[in-house]
Amino acid sequence: MDGQRATRRTVGLFLAASTATWDDANMPINTSAINHIRLTVTDIDRSRAFYDDLFGWPVALETPADADPATRAHYAFLYGGIIYNMGHSLLGLRPVATDTFDENRTGLDHLSLTLASRADLDAAVTLLDDRGIAHGGLKDIGNGFIVEFRDPDNIALELFAPKAR
């Protein structure tokens, strides 16, 4: 227990130090949170059992078992996987891997970062264009808008802005 408290204290100090240097005005793309992370897995049933057992997060999205072809097409972005609601962010499992993860290799499916508004997302698109960074353009995904692009290692990144309510 003392080790856990020490770790929490250390993390808290790191976050406090990081917060003290936060400067919204000088950040080219001002993100507010991680929207979601999706992990590529080899066996969705095994992975789902593992995450269900350990965390019990509610399911946010998955293709309905009785889905017709149009509905399956709508959920194609899940690749037969699932997205969990973790409270303040989402975790997805994508069952398309054929090898095993190695933390010494580059990769994850993609990292999505939340922006406060569509205007912020539009400004981010302009910045990406100004920097010569290729992207997939602004996409309406129902509850918000996304822009997808890649880092120099080809890791997929995404910016998300919710629709105004």
N, C-alpha and C positions, 0 to 999 in steps of 0.2 A: 504494500500500500504506500509506503514512504517513497518508493521509486516512482510510482504512478503520480503522486503529488509533485515530486520534483520535476517530472517530465511536464506536467501541466503548467507548473510555474515557469519552466524554461520556455515552453510554447507561448504562454501568456506574455512573457517578457519580449519574446521575438515579435509577437503580433503588436504589442504596444510600441516597440521601437519602429516597426514598419509603419504603423499608423501615424507616428509623429513625422514621418518623412513624406506622407501622402500629399500630393500637390495636383489636384484636378486640373488646374489651369495649364500645367506643363505636360500633360499626358496626351500624346497624339490621338490615341484611341482610348477613351475613358470607359473601362469595363467596371461592372459593379459586382459580379459574381460569376461562378461557373454555372452555366445552365444545365449541362449534362455531360456525362462521360459514357462512352459505349465501349465495352470490352469485347474483343473477338474471341470466341470460344470454339472448341471442337465438338462438344456434345451438349446441346441445349438442355436436355433432360437432366443430365448430371449436374451441370452448372446451376440450373434453376433450383434443383433440390438443395444444393449447397447454400445458395444465397437465401432461399426461403427458410432453411433450417437455422442459419446463423442470424439473419436480420429480420425476417418476416415483413419486409416492406410491402405495402399495397402495390398492386399492379396498376400502372398508369396507362399503358398501351400494350395491346397484343392483338394479333389477328384473331377475330372470333372463329371458333372451331367450325361453325356452320356457315362461314362466309361464302357468298357467291363470287364469281370471277371479278366483278367490278369492285367489290369490297376488298378482295385479296389484292387487286392492283393498287387500290388506295393505300394499303398497308405494306406495300412492297419494300418501303424504306426500312422495315423491321427485319428483313431477310429471314423471316421465320423465327425471329427472336422475341424479346420481351423488354419492356422498359418499366423500371420500378420508380415509385415516388419515394424519395429519401427525405422528404420534408421541405428542405430548401433547395434541392437539386434532384436530378434524375440520374439513375444508373441503368444503362442498357446492356443487354447481352446479345451478341450477334453470332449465330452459329455457322461460321463459314471457314474457320481455321482448319488446317490439316497438319499443323505442326504444334510444338509446345512453346509456350512463352519463355523468353530468356531476358531477364532484366538488363543484360548487357548488350542487347540489340535495340535498335531504334524501333519505336512503334507503339501504336494503339490505334483504334479505329478513327476517332476524331475527338477534338476538344472543342466544346461550344462555350462561348463566353457571352454573358448577358450585357446588353446595352440598355440604357434607360428608355430610349424612344426611337421612333422611326427616323427622326431628324438626326440623331446620333449615328444611326446606321447609314443614312445617306452621306453624312460627313465621313464616315469610315470608308465607304466606297470611293469617295473622292480621294481620300488619302491613299488607298490602295492603288488607284489609277495613277496618282501623282508619283508614287514610288515604283511604278511599272510592275506591280504584283498582279498576276493574272487571277481572276476570280470568276465564279459562275453567275454573277449578276444577282440582283435582288430577287428573291423568291417569296411568294406569299404561301405560307404553309397552313393557313387557317387561323391559328391563334396568334400568329405573329409573322415576322419576316426574317429571312436568313440571307446571309451572304457566305458562300463557301470559298475557301482558298487554301493554299498549301504553304508550309514553311520550306526552308531550303533543303531539308531532308525528305521532302514530299509527305510529311505528316499532315493529314487533313485537319484544317481549322475552320471554325464556323463562328460567325457573329450573329446573335439573335436579339431582336427587339420585339417586345410584345405589342399587339395592336392596342390603340387607345380605347379605353372603356367608355 
